[in-house]
Amino acid sequence: MIELFTKEDIEKYGFIFEPDKTKCKLNKPGVHYDCNYYDGGKWAEDRIDDDKREHPDEWKSAVAERIKERLPYKYIHSVWVPDVSPLSGKGVMCRWLFVDGHA
């Protein structure tokens, strides 16, 4: 799992940080994160490693606006993307952003 927003980011973009995840609902605001090709259980060479990926403030701001448009959440615990492993065949796998929060 890749945490995309820190507590400070959550508050910076107009939400209230919810420390108790058990109060939150999981939701998908419709923000596409990435797609990667796989073949025979391995990622293609052009894949960007998650630990090297940058998330500029401009991108985070756009994500925050999308969350505000699509979800009724005022309180947010986390904004994240799931880890995925390549399948054994050949194809493309895409990841989407998820939000844990509540109104």
N, CA, C and O atoms as CSV, one atom per row, in Angstrom:
chain,resi,resn,atom,element,x,y,z
A,1,MET,N,N,0.852,-1.182,0.000
A,1,MET,CA,C,0.000,0.000,0.000
A,1,MET,C,C,0.893,1.238,0.000
A,1,MET,O,O,1.885,1.308,0.726
A,2,ILE,N,N,0.526,2.195,-0.814
A,2,ILE,CA,C,1.271,3.444,-0.900
A,2,ILE,C,C,0.406,4.554,-0.315
A,2,ILE,O,O,-0.656,4.866,-0.855
A,3,GLU,N,N,0.853,5.144,0.777
A,3,GLU,CA,C,0.153,6.300,1.359
A,3,GLU,C,C,0.514,7.523,0.524
A,3,GLU,O,O,1.692,7.849,0.377
A,4,LEU,N,N,-0.485,8.197,-0.021
A,4,LEU,CA,C,-0.229,9.338,-0.896
A,4,LEU,C,C,-0.279,10.678,-0.169
A,4,LEU,O,O,0.403,11.625,-0.561
A,5,PHE,N,N,-1.084,10.759,0.886
A,5,PHE,CA,C,-1.213,12.009,1.640
A,5,PHE,C,C,-0.750,11.787,3.071
A,5,PHE,O,O,-1.072,10.772,3.690
A,6,THR,N,N,-0.002,12.733,3.583
A,6,THR,CA,C,0.345,12.727,4.996
A,6,THR,C,C,-0.799,13.385,5.769
A,6,THR,O,O,-1.726,13.926,5.166
A,7,LYS,N,N,-0.734,13.340,7.074
A,7,LYS,CA,C,-1.722,14.038,7.917
A,7,LYS,C,C,-1.729,15.524,7.563
A,7,LYS,O,O,-2.785,16.152,7.495
A,8,GLU,N,N,-0.549,16.070,7.342
A,8,GLU,CA,C,-0.425,17.493,6.997
A,8,GLU,C,C,-1.072,17.787,5.647
A,8,GLU,O,O,-1.727,18.817,5.484
A,9,ASP,N,N,-0.892,16.886,4.674
A,9,ASP,CA,C,-1.528,17.066,3.361
A,9,ASP,C,C,-3.042,17.061,3.496
A,9,ASP,O,O,-3.724,17.902,2.910
A,10,ILE,N,N,-3.566,16.123,4.260
A,10,ILE,CA,C,-5.014,16.022,4.452
A,10,ILE,C,C,-5.566,17.340,4.977
A,10,ILE,O,O,-6.578,17.833,4.477
A,11,GLU,N,N,-4.914,17.910,5.973
A,11,GLU,CA,C,-5.371,19.176,6.555
A,11,GLU,C,C,-5.116,20.359,5.619
A,11,GLU,O,O,-5.915,21.293,5.564
A,12,LYS,N,N,-4.019,20.318,4.895
A,12,LYS,CA,C,-3.669,21.392,3.954
A,12,LYS,C,C,-4.739,21.564,2.873
A,12,LYS,O,O,-5.016,22.683,2.440
A,13,TYR,N,N,-5.337,20.452,2.440
A,13,TYR,CA,C,-6.308,20.503,1.358
A,13,TYR,C,C,-7.746,20.618,1.838
A,13,TYR,O,O,-8.678,20.357,1.078
A,14,GLY,N,N,-7.932,21.008,3.093
A,14,GLY,CA,C,-9.263,21.345,3.576
A,14,GLY,C,C,-10.056,20.246,4.240
A,14,GLY,O,O,-11.246,20.423,4.501
A,15,PHE,N,N,-9.432,19.112,4.522
A,15,PHE,CA,C,-10.104,18.033,5.231
A,15,PHE,C,C,-9.655,18.029,6.691
A,15,PHE,O,O,-8.709,18.724,7.064
A,16,ILE,N,N,-10.338,17.249,7.499
A,16,ILE,CA,C,-9.955,17.064,8.900
A,16,ILE,C,C,-9.391,15.656,9.016
A,16,ILE,O,O,-10.024,14.695,8.577
A,17,PHE,N,N,-8.211,15.525,9.603
A,17,PHE,CA,C,-7.596,14.208,9.756
A,17,PHE,C,C,-8.361,13.412,10.803
A,17,PHE,O,O,-8.574,13.879,11.922
A,18,GLU,N,N,-8.775,12.195,10.423
A,18,GLU,CA,C,-9.479,11.285,11.331
A,18,GLU,C,C,-8.488,10.224,11.796
A,18,GLU,O,O,-8.113,9.354,11.011
A,19,PRO,N,N,-8.053,10.277,13.059
A,19,PRO,CA,C,-7.064,9.308,13.532
A,19,PRO,C,C,-7.620,7.890,13.707
A,19,PRO,O,O,-6.850,6.929,13.697
A,20,ASP,N,N,-8.927,7.742,13.866
A,20,ASP,CA,C,-9.532,6.442,14.111
A,20,ASP,C,C,-10.077,5.844,12.811
A,20,ASP,O,O,-11.160,6.215,12.357
A,21,LYS,N,N,-9.329,4.929,12.224
A,21,LYS,CA,C,-9.730,4.330,10.944
A,21,LYS,C,C,-11.025,3.535,11.049
A,21,LYS,O,O,-11.723,3.368,10.049
A,22,THR,N,N,-11.357,3.047,12.228
A,22,THR,CA,C,-12.576,2.250,12.382
A,22,THR,C,C,-13.841,3.074,12.135
A,22,THR,O,O,-14.896,2.497,11.873
A,23,LYS,N,N,-13.766,4.389,12.208
A,23,LYS,CA,C,-14.913,5.257,11.918
A,23,LYS,C,C,-15.096,5.497,10.417
A,23,LYS,O,O,-16.100,6.068,9.990
A,24,CYS,N,N,-14.127,5.061,9.630
A,24,CYS,CA,C,-14.086,5.406,8.214
A,24,CYS,C,C,-14.694,4.349,7.307
A,24,CYS,O,O,-14.750,3.163,7.632
A,25,LYS,N,N,-15.146,4.828,6.157
A,25,LYS,CA,C,-15.626,3.964,5.087
A,25,LYS,C,C,-14.612,4.036,3.952
A,25,LYS,O,O,-14.033,5.092,3.693
A,26,LEU,N,N,-14.403,2.920,3.283
A,26,LEU,CA,C,-13.514,2.876,2.133
A,26,LEU,C,C,-14.292,3.296,0.896
A,26,LEU,O,O,-15.420,2.851,0.683
A,27,ASN,N,N,-13.691,4.146,0.087
A,27,ASN,CA,C,-14.354,4.576,-1.128
A,27,ASN,C,C,-13.321,4.853,-2.204
A,27,ASN,O,O,-12.149,5.087,-1.910
A,28,LYS,N,N,-13.760,4.825,-3.444
A,28,LYS,CA,C,-12.900,5.055,-4.604
A,28,LYS,C,C,-13.427,6.291,-5.323
A,28,LYS,O,O,-14.505,6.240,-5.914
A,29,PRO,N,N,-12.684,7.412,-5.287
A,29,PRO,CA,C,-13.185,8.650,-5.893
A,29,PRO,C,C,-13.034,8.731,-7.405
A,29,PRO,O,O,-13.326,9.775,-7.988
A,30,GLY,N,N,-12.588,7.667,-8.053
A,30,GLY,CA,C,-12.473,7.678,-9.505
A,30,GLY,C,C,-11.198,8.297,-10.019
A,30,GLY,O,O,-11.159,8.771,-11.154
A,31,VAL,N,N,-10.143,8.305,-9.208
A,31,VAL,CA,C,-8.859,8.858,-9.636
A,31,VAL,C,C,-7.956,7.694,-10.045
A,31,VAL,O,O,-7.629,6.824,-9.238
A,32,HIS,N,N,-7.569,7.704,-11.304
A,32,HIS,CA,C,-6.683,6.677,-11.854
A,32,HIS,C,C,-5.257,7.003,-11.404
A,32,HIS,O,O,-4.825,8.152,-11.492
A,33,TYR,N,N,-4.535,6.001,-10.927
A,33,TYR,CA,C,-3.164,6.223,-10.460
A,33,TYR,C,C,-2.135,5.829,-11.511
A,33,TYR,O,O,-1.304,6.652,-11.894
A,34,ASP,N,N,-2.173,4.594,-11.981
A,34,ASP,CA,C,-1.251,4.175,-13.033
A,34,ASP,C,C,-1.694,2.861,-13.653
A,34,ASP,O,O,-2.565,2.170,-13.122
A,35,CYS,N,N,-1.084,2.524,-14.783
A,35,CYS,CA,C,-1.249,1.230,-15.433
A,35,CYS,C,C,0.143,0.739,-15.802
A,35,CYS,O,O,1.013,1.526,-16.175
A,36,ASN,N,N,0.345,-0.568,-15.695
A,36,ASN,CA,C,1.629,-1.143,-16.046
A,36,ASN,C,C,1.425,-2.434,-16.816
A,36,ASN,O,O,0.512,-3.210,-16.531
A,37,TYR,N,N,2.289,-2.650,-17.794
A,37,TYR,CA,C,2.282,-3.891,-18.564
A,37,TYR,C,C,2.974,-4.989,-17.776
A,37,TYR,O,O,3.947,-4.740,-17.064
A,38,TYR,N,N,2.471,-6.186,-17.908
A,38,TYR,CA,C,3.124,-7.341,-17.300
A,38,TYR,C,C,3.179,-8.472,-18.313
A,38,TYR,O,O,2.368,-8.537,-19.236
A,39,ASP,N,N,4.138,-9.353,-18.130
A,39,ASP,CA,C,4.301,-10.501,-19.017
A,39,ASP,C,C,4.988,-11.611,-18.238
A,39,ASP,O,O,6.112,-11.439,-17.767
A,40,GLY,N,N,4.323,-12.738,-18.101
A,40,GLY,CA,C,4.912,-13.890,-17.440
A,40,GLY,C,C,5.254,-13.671,-15.977
A,40,GLY,O,O,6.259,-14.189,-15.491
A,41,GLY,N,N,4.423,-12.903,-15.265
A,41,GLY,CA,C,4.651,-12.688,-13.840
A,41,GLY,C,C,5.645,-11.597,-13.502
A,41,GLY,O,O,6.043,-11.465,-12.344
A,42,LYS,N,N,6.062,-10.800,-14.502
A,42,LYS,CA,C,7.013,-9.707,-14.260
A,42,LYS,C,C,6.479,-8.423,-14.882
A,42,LYS,O,O,5.780,-8.446,-15.895
A,43,TRP,N,N,6.820,-7.317,-14.261
A,43,TRP,CA,C,6.458,-6.012,-14.813
A,43,TRP,C,C,7.354,-5.682,-15.991
A,43,TRP,O,O,8.495,-6.138,-16.068
A,44,ALA,N,N,6.822,-4.879,-16.914
A,44,ALA,CA,C,7.620,-4.407,-18.043
A,44,ALA,C,C,8.732,-3.493,-17.522
A,44,ALA,O,O,8.625,-2.931,-16.432
A,45,GLU,N,N,9.767,-3.356,-18.292
A,45,GLU,CA,C,10.932,-2.573,-17.866
A,45,GLU,C,C,10.629,-1.092,-17.690
A,45,GLU,O,O,11.317,-0.417,-16.924
A,46,ASP,N,N,9.627,-0.574,-18.372
A,46,ASP,CA,C,9.356,0.864,-18.295
A,46,ASP,C,C,8.515,1.259,-17.080
A,46,ASP,O,O,8.087,2.409,-16.980
A,47,ARG,N,N,8.277,0.345,-16.175
A,47,ARG,CA,C,7.474,0.628,-14.978
A,47,ARG,C,C,8.243,1.523,-14.005
A,47,ARG,O,O,9.430,1.309,-13.763
A,48,ILE,N,N,7.560,2.524,-13.453
A,48,ILE,CA,C,8.158,3.402,-12.440
A,48,ILE,C,C,7.981,2.739,-11.082
A,48,ILE,O,O,6.861,2.404,-10.695
A,49,ASP,N,N,9.073,2.549,-10.360
A,49,ASP,CA,C,8.994,1.975,-9.019
A,49,ASP,C,C,8.276,2.941,-8.082
A,49,ASP,O,O,8.494,4.152,-8.136
A,50,ASP,N,N,7.416,2.391,-7.219
A,50,ASP,CA,C,6.631,3.234,-6.316
A,50,ASP,C,C,7.506,4.068,-5.388
A,50,ASP,O,O,7.155,5.206,-5.077
A,51,ASP,N,N,8.628,3.534,-4.942
A,51,ASP,CA,C,9.474,4.295,-4.027
A,51,ASP,C,C,10.236,5.416,-4.723
A,51,ASP,O,O,10.841,6.253,-4.052
A,52,LYS,N,N,10.219,5.451,-6.062
A,52,LYS,CA,C,10.888,6.515,-6.816
A,52,LYS,C,C,9.895,7.500,-7.419
A,52,LYS,O,O,10.288,8.498,-8.023
A,53,ARG,N,N,8.637,7.219,-7.257
A,53,ARG,CA,C,7.586,8.050,-7.850
A,53,ARG,C,C,7.406,9.327,-7.030
A,53,ARG,O,O,7.395,9.289,-5.800
A,54,GLU,N,N,7.270,10.429,-7.709
A,54,GLU,CA,C,7.051,11.708,-7.030
A,54,GLU,C,C,5.593,12.114,-7.167
A,54,GLU,O,O,4.945,11.835,-8.176
A,55,HIS,N,N,5.093,12.772,-6.141
A,55,HIS,CA,C,3.718,13.266,-6.136
A,55,HIS,C,C,3.764,14.760,-5.849
A,55,HIS,O,O,3.681,15.172,-4.692
A,56,PRO,N,N,3.897,15.580,-6.900
A,56,PRO,CA,C,4.009,17.031,-6.709
A,56,PRO,C,C,2.752,17.629,-6.070
A,56,PRO,O,O,1.665,17.055,-6.138
A,57,ASP,N,N,2.930,18.770,-5.464
A,57,ASP,CA,C,1.829,19.463,-4.795
A,57,ASP,C,C,0.679,19.739,-5.765
A,57,ASP,O,O,-0.487,19.653,-5.380
A,58,GLU,N,N,0.991,20.061,-6.990
A,58,GLU,CA,C,-0.043,20.328,-7.999
A,58,GLU,C,C,-0.918,19.085,-8.213
A,58,GLU,O,O,-2.137,19.198,-8.333
A,59,TRP,N,N,-0.297,17.908,-8.259
A,59,TRP,CA,C,-1.034,16.660,-8.427
A,59,TRP,C,C,-1.892,16.375,-7.202
A,59,TRP,O,O,-3.062,16.014,-7.331
A,60,LYS,N,N,-1.311,16.536,-6.007
A,60,LYS,CA,C,-2.064,16.292,-4.775
A,60,LYS,C,C,-3.256,17.240,-4.663
A,60,LYS,O,O,-4.332,16.840,-4.217
A,61,SER,N,N,-3.065,18.478,-5.061
A,61,SER,CA,C,-4.155,19.450,-5.026
A,61,SER,C,C,-5.292,19.026,-5.959
A,61,SER,O,O,-6.464,19.129,-5.597
A,62,ALA,N,N,-4.951,18.555,-7.142
A,62,ALA,CA,C,-5.969,18.090,-8.093
A,62,ALA,C,C,-6.697,16.863,-7.543
A,62,ALA,O,O,-7.912,16.744,-7.704
A,63,VAL,N,N,-5.974,15.958,-6.903
A,63,VAL,CA,C,-6.587,14.781,-6.290
A,63,VAL,C,C,-7.562,15.216,-5.192
A,63,VAL,O,O,-8.676,14.699,-5.107
A,64,ALA,N,N,-7.147,16.156,-4.361
A,64,ALA,CA,C,-8.003,16.649,-3.281
A,64,ALA,C,C,-9.289,17.256,-3.842
A,64,ALA,O,O,-10.363,17.046,-3.277
A,65,GLU,N,N,-9.199,17.993,-4.927
A,65,GLU,CA,C,-10.385,18.580,-5.546
A,65,GLU,C,C,-11.314,17.497,-6.074
A,65,GLU,O,O,-12.535,17.602,-5.956
A,66,ARG,N,N,-10.733,16.467,-6.650
A,66,ARG,CA,C,-11.544,15.352,-7.163
A,66,ARG,C,C,-12.271,14.634,-6.017
A,66,ARG,O,O,-13.437,14.261,-6.145
A,67,ILE,N,N,-11.562,14.446,-4.898
A,67,ILE,CA,C,-12.187,13.807,-3.733
A,67,ILE,C,C,-13.365,14.658,-3.252
A,67,ILE,O,O,-14.429,14.123,-2.941
A,68,LYS,N,N,-13.181,15.963,-3.191
A,68,LYS,CA,C,-14.257,16.860,-2.752
A,68,LYS,C,C,-15.458,16.796,-3.687
A,68,LYS,O,O,-16.602,16.877,-3.239
A,69,GLU,N,N,-15.201,16.652,-4.987
A,69,GLU,CA,C,-16.284,16.584,-5.969
A,69,GLU,C,C,-17.067,15.275,-5.884
A,69,GLU,O,O,-18.286,15.265,-6.057
A,70,ARG,N,N,-16.370,14.178,-5.618
A,70,ARG,CA,C,-16.972,12.855,-5.727
A,70,ARG,C,C,-17.433,12.238,-4.417
A,70,ARG,O,O,-18.330,11.394,-4.418
A,71,LEU,N,N,-16.835,12.642,-3.293
A,71,LEU,CA,C,-17.148,12.014,-2.013
A,71,LEU,C,C,-17.644,13.041,-1.001
A,71,LEU,O,O,-17.193,14.187,-1.015
A,72,PRO,N,N,-18.564,12.648,-0.126
A,72,PRO,CA,C,-19.075,13.584,0.881
A,72,PRO,C,C,-18.185,13.647,2.135
A,72,PRO,O,O,-18.653,14.043,3.202
A,73,TYR,N,N,-16.924,13.265,2.013
A,73,TYR,CA,C,-16.063,13.152,3.183
A,73,TYR,C,C,-15.508,14.498,3.651
A,73,TYR,O,O,-14.960,15.277,2.871
A,74,LYS,N,N,-15.670,14.736,4.935
A,74,LYS,CA,C,-15.054,15.885,5.590
A,74,LYS,C,C,-13.844,15.410,6.396
A,74,LYS,O,O,-12.854,16.127,6.546
A,75,TYR,N,N,-13.952,14.176,6.914
A,75,TYR,CA,C,-12.897,13.577,7.726
A,75,TYR,C,C,-12.209,12.482,6.918
A,75,TYR,O,O,-12.867,11.604,6.361
A,76,ILE,N,N,-10.884,12.542,6.860
A,76,ILE,CA,C,-10.133,11.550,6.091
A,76,ILE,C,C,-9.021,10.973,6.956
A,76,ILE,O,O,-8.286,11.693,7.632
A,77,HIS,N,N,-8.927,9.653,6.911
A,77,HIS,CA,C,-7.841,8.961,7.606
A,77,HIS,C,C,-6.655,8.742,6.672
A,77,HIS,O,O,-5.506,8.946,7.065
A,78,SER,N,N,-6.933,8.323,5.424
A,78,SER,CA,C,-5.834,8.078,4.492
A,78,SER,C,C,-6.294,8.137,3.038
A,78,SER,O,O,-7.451,7.878,2.706
A,79,VAL,N,N,-5.333,8.490,2.192
A,79,VAL,CA,C,-5.498,8.482,0.746
A,79,VAL,C,C,-4.383,7.562,0.256
A,79,VAL,O,O,-3.205,7.835,0.487
A,80,TRP,N,N,-4.755,6.460,-0.429
A,80,TRP,CA,C,-3.754,5.449,-0.723
A,80,TRP,C,C,-4.035,4.691,-2.009
A,80,TRP,O,O,-5.114,4.792,-2.593
A,81,VAL,N,N,-3.038,3.933,-2.431
A,81,VAL,CA,C,-3.130,3.076,-3.611
A,81,VAL,C,C,-2.673,1.683,-3.196
A,81,VAL,O,O,-1.654,1.545,-2.519
A,82,PRO,N,N,-3.415,0.645,-3.594
A,82,PRO,CA,C,-3.007,-0.714,-3.213
A,82,PRO,C,C,-1.789,-1.190,-3.993
A,82,PRO,O,O,-1.563,-0.779,-5.131
A,83,ASP,N,N,-1.013,-2.060,-3.365
A,83,ASP,CA,C,0.067,-2.749,-4.067
A,83,ASP,C,C,-0.565,-3.808,-4.954
A,83,ASP,O,O,-1.593,-4.387,-4.601
A,84,VAL,N,N,0.038,-4.058,-6.090
A,84,VAL,CA,C,-0.420,-5.131,-6.961
A,84,VAL,C,C,0.783,-5.935,-7.430
A,84,VAL,O,O,1.890,-5.410,-7.552
A,85,SER,N,N,0.553,-7.197,-7.686
A,85,SER,CA,C,1.598,-8.071,-8.223
A,85,SER,C,C,1.202,-8.468,-9.635
A,85,SER,O,O,0.019,-8.662,-9.912
A,86,PRO,N,N,2.172,-8.592,-10.529
A,86,PRO,CA,C,1.837,-8.962,-11.907
A,86,PRO,C,C,1.280,-10.381,-11.989
A,86,PRO,O,O,1.692,-11.264,-11.236
A,87,LEU,N,N,0.360,-10.586,-12.891
A,87,LEU,CA,C,-0.231,-11.905,-13.101
A,87,LEU,C,C,0.696,-12.758,-13.982
A,87,LEU,O,O,1.676,-12.256,-14.531
A,88,SER,N,N,0.381,-14.020,-14.107
A,88,SER,CA,C,1.255,-14.924,-14.847
A,88,SER,C,C,1.121,-14.791,-16.365
A,88,SER,O,O,2.041,-15.171,-17.090
A,89,GLY,N,N,0.018,-14.269,-16.857
A,89,GLY,CA,C,-0.164,-14.126,-18.306
A,89,GLY,C,C,0.501,-12.886,-18.847
A,89,GLY,O,O,1.607,-12.528,-18.443
A,90,LYS,N,N,-0.181,-12.236,-19.762
A,90,LYS,CA,C,0.335,-11.017,-20.387
A,90,LYS,C,C,-0.809,-10.018,-20.467
A,90,LYS,O,O,-1.921,-10.381,-20.852
A,91,GLY,N,N,-0.550,-8.765,-20.109
A,91,GLY,CA,C,-1.604,-7.762,-20.173
A,91,GLY,C,C,-1.230,-6.478,-19.464
A,91,GLY,O,O,-0.054,-6.145,-19.318
A,92,VAL,N,N,-2.258,-5.764,-19.025
A,92,VAL,CA,C,-2.091,-4.476,-18.361
A,92,VAL,C,C,-2.867,-4.507,-17.049
A,92,VAL,O,O,-3.998,-4.992,-17.003
A,93,MET,N,N,-2.266,-3.995,-15.997
A,93,MET,CA,C,-2.963,-3.854,-14.711
A,93,MET,C,C,-2.971,-2.373,-14.343
A,93,MET,O,O,-1.950,-1.690,-14.429
A,94,CYS,N,N,-4.135,-1.896,-13.933
A,94,CYS,CA,C,-4.276,-0.499,-13.540
A,94,CYS,C,C,-4.606,-0.400,-12.052
A,94,CYS,O,O,-5.241,-1.285,-11.479
A,95,ARG,N,N,-4.165,0.686,-11.450
A,95,ARG,CA,C,-4.464,0.926,-10.037
A,95,ARG,C,C,-5.239,2.232,-9.905
A,95,ARG,O,O,-5.053,3.175,-10.674
A,96,TRP,N,N,-6.111,2.251,-8.903
A,96,TRP,CA,C,-6.943,3.409,-8.623
A,96,TRP,C,C,-6.700,3.864,-7.194
A,96,TRP,O,O,-6.301,3.075,-6.338
A,97,LEU,N,N,-6.940,5.110,-6.952
A,97,LEU,CA,C,-6.763,5.700,-5.628
A,97,LEU,C,C,-7.964,5.363,-4.751
A,97,LEU,O,O,-9.097,5.314,-5.229
A,98,PHE,N,N,-7.707,5.129,-3.458
A,98,PHE,CA,C,-8.761,4.863,-2.482
A,98,PHE,C,C,-8.660,5.868,-1.335
A,98,PHE,O,O,-7.590,6.402,-1.042
A,99,VAL,N,N,-9.799,6.106,-0.701
A,99,VAL,CA,C,-9.868,7.041,0.432
A,99,VAL,C,C,-10.592,6.360,1.584
A,99,VAL,O,O,-11.651,5.760,1.396
A,100,ASP,N,N,-10.014,6.457,2.779
A,100,ASP,CA,C,-10.690,6.038,4.003
A,100,ASP,C,C,-11.143,7.307,4.709
A,100,ASP,O,O,-10.316,8.134,5.094
A,101,GLY,N,N,-12.468,7.468,4.883
A,101,GLY,CA,C,-12.960,8.678,5.510
A,101,GLY,C,C,-14.446,8.584,5.827
A,101,GLY,O,O,-15.065,7.534,5.655
A,102,HIS,N,N,-15.013,9.698,6.293
A,102,HIS,CA,C,-16.445,9.764,6.563
A,102,HIS,C,C,-16.901,11.219,6.529
A,102,HIS,O,O,-16.095,12.148,6.566
A,103,ALA,N,N,-18.225,11.384,6.457
A,103,ALA,CA,C,-18.818,12.717,6.330
A,103,ALA,C,C,-18.772,13.493,7.633
A,103,ALA,O,O,-19.233,14.633,7.690
